[in-house]
Amino acid sequence: MSPLKIDIFCHILPEKYKKALDEAAPGHVQQSTNNLLPTLWDLDHRFRIMDKYGVMQVLTLSRPPIEEVISDPKKAMDLTKRANDEMAEIVLKHRDRFPTAVAAVALTDVDASLKELERAIIDLRFRGVQIYTNMNGKPLDSPEFEPLFDMMARYNLPIWIHPTHGVTASDYSTETGGSRHAIANTFGWPYETTMAMNRLVFGGILERYPNLKVITHHCGGMVPFYEQRIIAFHDIGEVEFGDRDRDVLTDPPIKYYKKIYADTAIYGNTPGLMLGRAFFGIDHLLFGTDFPFAGQFGERVTRQTIDAIEAMDISDVEKKKIFEDNARDIMRLPI
């Protein structure tokens, strides 16, 4: 077993930020779920689980996306700054547990988000940024978001992409009352991740920024499983290319998908992780758990993910890459 494990995709709701969010958007869609997970803000509870499994955590702000619940761009940015400042305080106080954090932004105001992102990278020493698979229905290849990709390519720091899919939206147009049977989260989120990856590829983002580092949640969504389907539909011409798409891709689409990074947050499932390794490559697979969701306040996913990686039919050197080395490399961590 690796002596050190760096969880690159776990979530936190800093206590003061949580209070401010709940006051600014009372009854927001994620509030009842968050209130059942004290490890989102209770650090002592979190520490006990981290210590039990020998885990360090890179902090990412938990849902909801600020721009989904705060419509006023200025208020959303004020909350974003509060979240980043509080995460920075936690990292500074507990550097032995949290090597860094990931900046939050509210893309309803892209210019303000870029200024806040630069502050987070330079002043707070954060090692990347988290965005969502869409911004209130706008895809990631919308021209207004291009400056963010440009900035992260220049800083040579990764972008975390977290899925979002409105749980208040019904699964079928003939139904009302929201998604049923957890379909939105169970299947909708991997689909959302896949859609976002598709837009990064066919929107030319990965063509224009060949060194851009993008980390996807849940082991790259549907993409590894559907590799040959992606290739086949492109080869037989059933992908509809607009003029922009046709002009910007100089390589087969699958090559761009393979530039992307993926975490191990599929709640165990060793065969699934082996598939992720086969598709993305060992250097693009990083230990991530989705802590503290999916039961036992985060202990279940931590235990299951570690056990699944340990059960992979790969060398100890490769397991060490997944658990810690790849995280060090992509974020240039000093630890």
LUMMI-305959 format. One record per residue (C-alpha): residue number from 1; residue in one letter; x, y, z. Coordinates in steps of 0.001 Angstrom, whole numbers, plus 524288, in hexadecimal, padded with zeros to 5 digits. Each point is the difference from the previous one (the first is absolute). Layout:
% residues N
PT   seq   type      px      py      pz
PT   NUM      A       X       Y       Z
...
This chain:
% residues 335
PT   seq   type      px      py      pz
PT     1      M   80000   80000   80000
PT     2      S   804E3   80D90   7FC88
PT     3      P   804E8   8074C   80C1E
PT     4      L   7F9BC   80C93   7FB19
PT     5      K   7F342   80254   7F8E1
PT     6      I   7FC30   80D45   7FA93
PT     7      D   7F168   800F7   7FD90
PT     8      I   7FEDB   809F2   7F50A
PT     9      F   7F129   80035   7FEDA
PT    10      C   7F994   80168   80D3C
PT    11      H   7F6B7   80A7E   80476
PT    12      I   7FEB7   809C0   80AF9
PT    13      L   7F647   80A3C   8047E
PT    14      P   807AC   8091D   808E4
PT    15      E   7F795   8031E   80BBA
PT    16      K   7FEED   80EC4   7FE59
PT    17      Y   7FDC9   7FEB2   7F176
PT    18      K   7F54A   7F5DF   8022C
PT    19      K   7F8EA   8092E   8092E
PT    20      A   80112   80B48   7F65D
PT    21      L   7FB5F   7F771   7F4B9
PT    22      D   7F43F   7FAF5   80777
PT    23      E   7FC5E   80DED   803CE
PT    24      A   8019C   8051F   7F220
PT    25      A   7F881   7F4C5   7F9B6
PT    26      P   7F731   7FA11   80A73
PT    27      G   7FAA0   7F2C9   7FC3D
PT    28      H   80942   7FE6A   7F482
PT    29      V   7FFB8   7F2F4   7F90E
PT    30      Q   80BEC   7FA5F   806FA
PT    31      Q   7FD48   80513   80DA7
PT    32      S   7F8B8   7F454   805A3
PT    33      T   80A4F   7F67E   7FAF2
PT    34      N   80B2F   80849   80505
PT    35      N   7F9F8   800C7   80D7C
PT    36      L   800B4   7F128   80117
PT    37      L   80EB7   7FFE7   7FD83
PT    38      P   80721   80673   80B60
PT    39      T   80D33   7FBE2   7FA79
PT    40      L   7FDF3   80AA0   7F5CD
PT    41      W   80321   80A1F   80A7D
PT    42      D   803BD   7F896   80C70
PT    43      L   80EB9   7FED9   7FEBC
PT    44      D   80204   7F760   80BF7
PT    45      H   7F695   7F5DC   7FA8E
PT    46      R   806C6   800F8   7F2DA
PT    47      F   80D67   7FE70   80636
PT    48      R   7FC29   7F346   80694
PT    49      I   7FCA0   7F9DC   7F2E8
PT    50      M   80BFB   805A5   7F942
PT    51      D   808E8   7FACE   80AB0
PT    52      K   7F9D7   7F287   7FFB9
PT    53      Y   8034A   7FE5E   7F195
PT    54      G   80C58   8082E   7FF0B
PT    55      V   7FA33   80A25   7F6C8
PT    56      M   8036F   80E16   7FD03
PT    57      Q   7F5B3   8080D   7F8F9
PT    58      V   8001C   80A7D   7F599
PT    59      L   7F41D   8082C   80348
PT    60      T   7F57C   8032D   7F5FB
PT    61      L   7F3E1   807C2   8034F
PT    62      S   7F3EA   7F78A   800DE
PT    63      R   7F35B   801F5   7F8AE
PT    64      P   7F7A6   80732   7FCF4
PT    65      P   80677   807D6   7F528
PT    66      I   7FF34   80DD2   8053D
PT    67      E   7FB08   80581   7F32C
PT    68      E   7F48F   7F66E   80014
PT    69      V   7FA7A   804C9   80CEB
PT    70      I   80475   80E43   80054
PT    71      S   7FB40   80737   7F3F9
PT    72      D   80653   80D0C   8032D
PT    73      P   80DFC   7FF7F   7FA93
PT    74      K   805AF   8090B   80A5B
PT    75      K   7FA00   7F865   80B43
PT    76      A   804B3   7F35B   7F9CE
PT    77      M   80DDD   80551   7FF0D
PT    78      D   7FFB0   804C0   80E10
PT    79      L   7FC65   7F248   80455
PT    80      T   80A8F   7FA49   7F75A
PT    81      K   80A63   80891   80639
PT    82      R   7FB3C   7FC30   80D7A
PT    83      A   800FA   7F19F   7FC85
PT    84      N   80DB3   80161   7FA76
PT    85      D   804CF   807CD   80BA2
PT    86      E   7FA96   7F626   80997
PT    87      M   805C3   7F471   7F895
PT    88      A   80D19   80718   8000A
PT    89      E   7FF1E   801BC   80EBD
PT    90      I   7FD53   7F179   801BE
PT    91      V   80B84   7FC32   7F764
PT    92      L   80921   80974   806F9
PT    93      K   7FC08   7FACF   80D55
PT    94      H   80086   7F19A   7FC20
PT    95      R   80A6C   7FF4C   7F57A
PT    96      D   80394   7F23B   80456
PT    97      R   7F24E   7FB85   7FC40
PT    98      F   7FC76   808CE   7F49D
PT    99      P   80B50   802BD   7F6B4
PT   100      T   7F7C9   809CD   7F85F
PT   101      A   7F25F   803CF   7FBBF
PT   102      V   7F952   80272   7F30B
PT   103      A   7FA53   80D4C   7FCD6
PT   104      A   7F166   80207   7FEE2
PT   105      V   7FA86   8096B   7F5EA
PT   106      A   7F27F   804F4   7FC31
PT   107      L   7FFB6   800BD   7F13C
PT   108      T   7F421   808D4   7FF2F
PT   109      D   80A91   80A8C   7FFE0
PT   110      V   80BA8   7FAAF   7F88F
PT   111      D   80893   80C17   8017F
PT   112      A   7FE0F   8005B   80EB4
PT   113      S   8024F   7F154   800A3
PT   114      L   80CF8   80162   7F8F2
PT   115      K   8046B   80A67   809A0
PT   116      E   7FBF2   7F76F   80B66
PT   117      L   80699   7F438   7F9EA
PT   118      E   80CAA   80781   7FE6A
PT   119      R   7FF31   8045C   80E2F
PT   120      A   7FDB0   7F203   8044E
PT   121      I   80BB5   7FB06   7F854
PT   122      I   80995   80AE8   80353
PT   123      D   7FBF9   80468   80D9C
PT   124      L   7F96F   7F3E7   80592
PT   125      R   8092A   7F65E   7F928
PT   126      F   7F4FB   7F786   7FACF
PT   127      R   803E0   7F60B   7F5B4
PT   128      G   7F49A   80038   7F6A6
PT   129      V   7F1C7   80384   7FE0F
PT   130      Q   7F331   7F8A0   80080
PT   131      I   7F54F   8029A   7F61A
PT   132      Y   7F3A4   7F88F   7FCA4
PT   133      T   7FBEB   7F88E   7F3E3
PT   134      N   7F735   80B3D   7FC2B
PT   135      M   7FD30   80D86   80515
PT   136      N   7F159   80170   80167
PT   137      G   7FE3A   7F881   7F357
PT   138      K   80B45   80622   7F87F
PT   139      P   809F6   7F618   7FAE4
PT   140      L   80E58   80154   80330
PT   141      D   803E9   80322   7F208
PT   142      S   7F7EB   80C82   8004B
PT   143      P   80934   80AEC   7FB8C
PT   144      E   7FE2E   807A0   80CA7
PT   145      F   80733   7F560   807A4
PT   146      E   80BE2   7FF95   7F710
PT   147      P   807F3   8098D   8086E
PT   148      L   7FF54   7F676   80B65
PT   149      F   805F6   7F50B   7F7EB
PT   150      D   80A46   80968   7FB07
PT   151      M   8039F   80425   80DCD
PT   152      M   80126   7F220   80525
PT   153      A   80847   7FBEA   7F462
PT   154      R   80927   80B69   802B2
PT   155      Y   800F7   7FCAA   80E6A
PT   156      N   8019D   7F193   7FC97
PT   157      L   7F680   7FC31   80AB4
PT   158      P   7F487   7F694   7FF03
PT   159      I   7F185   8025A   7FEAC
PT   160      W   7F718   7F737   80801
PT   161      I   7F2FA   7FD72   7F946
PT   162      H   7F4BC   7FC00   808C4
PT   163      P   7F315   7FB82   7FA32
PT   164      T   7F393   80768   8028F
PT   165      H   7F272   7FC36   7FBD1
PT   166      G   7F405   80649   805AC
PT   167      V   7F9A5   7F640   80922
PT   168      T   7F39A   80822   7FF14
PT   169      A   7FF36   7FCA6   7F17E
PT   170      S   7F7E3   7F40A   7FCE3
PT   171      D   8058C   7F44F   7F8D7
PT   172      Y   7F577   80064   7F57A
PT   173      S   7F8A6   80B5E   7F9F4
PT   174      T   7F2FD   7F9DB   803C5
PT   175      E   80364   7FFCF   80E7A
PT   176      T   800FA   80A4F   80A91
PT   177      G   805B8   80064   80D8D
PT   178      G   80E56   7FE16   7FD33
PT   179      S   808AE   7F467   7FD4B
PT   180      R   7FBF6   7F2D8   805A2
PT   181      H   807BF   7F4C1   805B1
PT   182      A   80C71   80858   8008C
PT   183      I   8010B   7FF01   7F12B
PT   184      A   8052A   80DE7   7FEC7
PT   185      N   80B9F   7FD28   808C3
PT   186      T   8024F   7F1AF   7FCE9
PT   187      F   7FF67   800CF   7F135
PT   188      G   7FDF2   80E58   7FCDE
PT   189      W   80CF7   80464   80597
PT   190      P   80890   7F68F   7F847
PT   191      Y   7F862   80438   7F3F3
PT   192      E   8022F   80E57   8036F
PT   193      T   80E8E   7FD74   80175
PT   194      T   80023   7F93F   7F2CF
PT   195      M   7F8C3   80B67   7F9B7
PT   196      A   809CA   809A4   80598
PT   197      M   80B76   7F7D9   7FB26
PT   198      N   7F99A   7FF7F   7F29D
PT   199      R   7FEF7   80ECE   7FF9C
PT   200      L   80E31   801A9   80404
PT   201      V   803CC   7F707   7F4C9
PT   202      F   7F6F3   80476   7F511
PT   203      G   7FFEF   80E1D   80465
PT   204      G   80E97   80013   7FD6D
PT   205      I   8040F   80381   80DE2
PT   206      L   809BE   7F4D0   800E4
PT   207      E   804DA   80313   7F24A
PT   208      R   8029F   80E47   80312
PT   209      Y   805E6   7FD02   80D53
PT   210      P   80746   7F329   7FE01
PT   211      N   8064C   80057   80D73
PT   212      L   7F37C   80312   80758
PT   213      K   7FDE6   7F6E3   80B96
PT   214      V   7F1F9   7FC0F   802C4
PT   215      I   7FC11   7F6B3   80AFF
PT   216      T   7F2D0   7F95E   7FE9F
PT   217      H   7F81A   7FA3B   80B18
PT   218      H   7FB1E   7F1DF   80082
PT   219      C   80AD4   7FA7D   7F769
PT   220      G   7FC80   8079C   7F3D4
PT   221      G   7F188   7FD06   7FFC1
PT   222      M   7FBB2   7F75E   7F4B1
PT   223      V   80BB8   8025F   7F73F
PT   224      P   808F2   7F474   8036D
PT   225      F   7F4F2   7F626   7FE75
PT   226      Y   7FBC6   805AC   7F2F2
PT   227      E   80D69   801E2   7F9DC
PT   228      Q   7FD30   7F7AA   7F40C
PT   229      R   7F286   805FB   7FE4A
PT   230      I   80620   80D8A   7FFE0
PT   231      I   809AB   7FB9C   7F5A6
PT   232      A   7F5C0   7F8FB   7F7D6
PT   233      F   7F638   80B19   7FFA0
PT   234      H   80A9F   80973   7FC14
PT   235      D   8053D   7F6DD   7F584
PT   236      I   7F2C2   7FD83   7F9BE
PT   237      G   7FC88   80E4F   7FFE4
PT   238      E   7F491   7FFE9   8096F
PT   239      V   80598   80ACA   80856
PT   240      E   7FA9B   80CD5   7FB28
PT   241      F   80B3E   80976   7FE25
PT   242      G   7FD8A   80E78   7FF1F
PT   243      D   809A0   80810   7F837
PT   244      R   80720   803D5   80C62
PT   245      D   80164   7F1D8   8045E
PT   246      R   804E4   7FB9F   7F2BC
PT   247      D   80A52   80A92   7FF8B
PT   248      V   805CF   7FEB6   80D96
PT   249      L   80286   7F15F   8015B
PT   250      T   80CAB   7FBB9   7F9CD
PT   251      D   80034   7F298   8067A
PT   252      P   7F5CF   7F54E   8021B
PT   253      P   7F6B4   803E1   80B0F
PT   254      I   803DE   7F488   808A2
PT   255      K   80DC6   80570   8010E
PT   256      Y   7FAC6   80C2A   806C5
PT   257      Y   7F7A5   7F832   80975
PT   258      K   80C35   7F8B8   80421
PT   259      K   806BA   80CCA   803AC
PT   260      I   7F665   8018E   80B1F
PT   261      Y   80275   7FB51   80DF1
PT   262      A   7F692   7F814   8084F
PT   263      D   7FE38   7FD05   80E57
PT   264      T   7FCA2   7F2F9   80650
PT   265      A   7F2FE   80440   805F0
PT   266      I   7F774   7F4F2   7FB36
PT   267      Y   7FDBE   7FADA   80DD3
PT   268      G   80890   7F40E   7FEE2
PT   269      N   7FEBE   7F79A   7F3BD
PT   270      T   80D83   7FB00   7FC95
PT   271      P   7FC40   7FBE7   7F209
PT   272      G   7FB21   80DD6   7FD9F
PT   273      L   80CE8   8058A   804AF
PT   274      M   8077A   7F6A8   7F743
PT   275      L   7F7EA   80508   7F49C
PT   276      G   8031D   80DFB   803E5
PT   277      R   80E68   7FCBC   80089
PT   278      A   7FF62   7F983   7F2A3
PT   279      F   7F98A   80BEB   7F9FE
PT   280      F   80698   80B99   8069B
PT   281      G   80D03   7F99E   8034A
PT   282      I   80617   7FE2B   80D4D
PT   283      D   8059D   80DCF   80046
PT   284      H   7F276   805FD   7FE68
PT   285      L   7F8F2   7F88C   80ACB
PT   286      L   7FF62   80657   80D79
PT   287      F   7FAEA   7FB9F   80D32
PT   288      G   7F323   806DB   802B2
PT   289      T   7F4A8   7FB6D   8085A
PT   290      D   7F4A0   809BF   7FF85
PT   291      F   8011E   80103   80EDC
PT   292      P   7F740   80169   807D3
PT   293      F   7F4BB   7FB26   7F79B
PT   294      A   7FA05   7F269   7FE47
PT   295      G   7FEEA   7FB79   80DFF
PT   296      Q   806D8   7FF96   80D1E
PT   297      F   803AA   80E69   7FF2F
PT   298      G   80A75   7FD31   7F5E4
PT   299      E   8062A   7F40E   80636
PT   300      R   7F93C   7F698   7F6BB
PT   301      V   80511   80636   7F36D
PT   302      T   80D80   801C0   805DC
PT   303      R   800F0   7F1B6   803DA
PT   304      Q   7F9DA   7FAD7   7F379
PT   305      T   80896   8083C   7F72B
PT   306      I   80C8F   7FC44   806ED
PT   307      D   7FC52   7F1A2   7FFE7
PT   308      A   7FC8E   8007F   7F193
PT   309      I   80D09   80636   7FC66
PT   310      E   8076E   7F63A   80846
PT   311      A   7F8DC   7F4FF   7F8D6
PT   312      M   803FD   804FA   7F28D
PT   313      D   808E3   7F6CD   7F873
PT   314      I   80AE7   809F1   7FEC7
PT   315      S   80D4A   801DD   8062D
PT   316      D   8026F   806DF   80CE3
PT   317      V   806D3   80AAA   7F841
PT   318      E   7F381   80288   7F858
PT   319      K   7F7B3   7FFDF   80C52
PT   320      K   8090B   80A2D   805DD
PT   321      K   7FDED   8085B   7F3E1
PT   322      I   7F156   7FF73   801F9
PT   323      F   80088   8026A   80E97
PT   324      E   809C9   80B1A   8005D
PT   325      D   809EB   80206   7F514
PT   326      N   7F675   80488   7F59C
PT   327      A   7FA22   809DD   80971
PT   328      R   80D72   80557   80325
PT   329      D   80337   80139   7F1A1
PT   330      I   7F398   8065F   7FAF6
PT   331      M   7FF7B   809FF   80B10
PT   332      R   80EBA   8012C   801EB
PT   333      L   7FE24   7FD8B   80E7A
PT   334      P   80B9A   80261   808FD
PT   335      I   7FCA9   7F4AA   8091C
